[in-house]
């Protein structure tokens, strides 16, 4: 079993439903995104066009964040998901510096809410209490909140209105993700980093 994700860029309309679903499901503080959409504009008016690229942790086979972690807090589990054990994390942030995809976020000692001048709302206090202070977090394919192995899959997958995201077992040749990769031209971000990501993109 090796979980991975494929994103069909022809189906992505840049609506950011994945971004919001991720934030709501994981209850992340302001300025903390496990998933978001990069928007690029190419061309010159009137022939300009917007290109959307959803990004998240790439759950690399050769994850530099894992190799540099001095305590073993960053590791790859039996399902191929790159995880963080916050109990072992000492907040050194070597993993953040080594991640070429900028997929990790450090939780400071004091966490501000979405209405900084008013303190945390009761809802924010409930949402944020799962996050330990002074350690690092990132996308784990919704493993911690128990969605990655459900029928729906990660929050970003089952929320996408264009069904641009496919999540599944890369080792199962008959899985939807394996069939998409086999039948469409796909690529990974940052091939020069030689990290062998488990997130693939089907070309536009």
Number of C-alpha atoms within 10 A of each C-alpha: 12 15 21 24 24 25 25 22 20 14 15 21 16 19 13 19 20 25 22 17 19 24 20 13 15 20 19 19 18 13 9 17 21 24 21 20 18 12 12 10 10 11 9 8 7 6 7 10 11 11 17 18 17 20 20 21 22 26 25 21 17 14 23 20 25 23 14 17 21 14 13 14 20 24 18 17 11 10 11 18 23 22 21 23 14 17 9 14 19 14 17 15 18 15 24 22 14 17 20 17 15 15 20 22 18 17 17 13 10 8 16 17 18 14 11 11 8 9 13 16 13 8 10 17 14 11 16 18 10 11 17 15 16 16 21 24 23 21 24 19 29 20 15 11 12 11 15 19 14 10 8 13 19 27 23 27 24 18 20 20 15 16 14 21 25 23 24 19 18 21 13 14 12 11 14 17 23 20 13 19 18 11 9 12 12 18 15 15 16 12 10 7 14 12 19 18 21 19 22 23 23 20 12 12
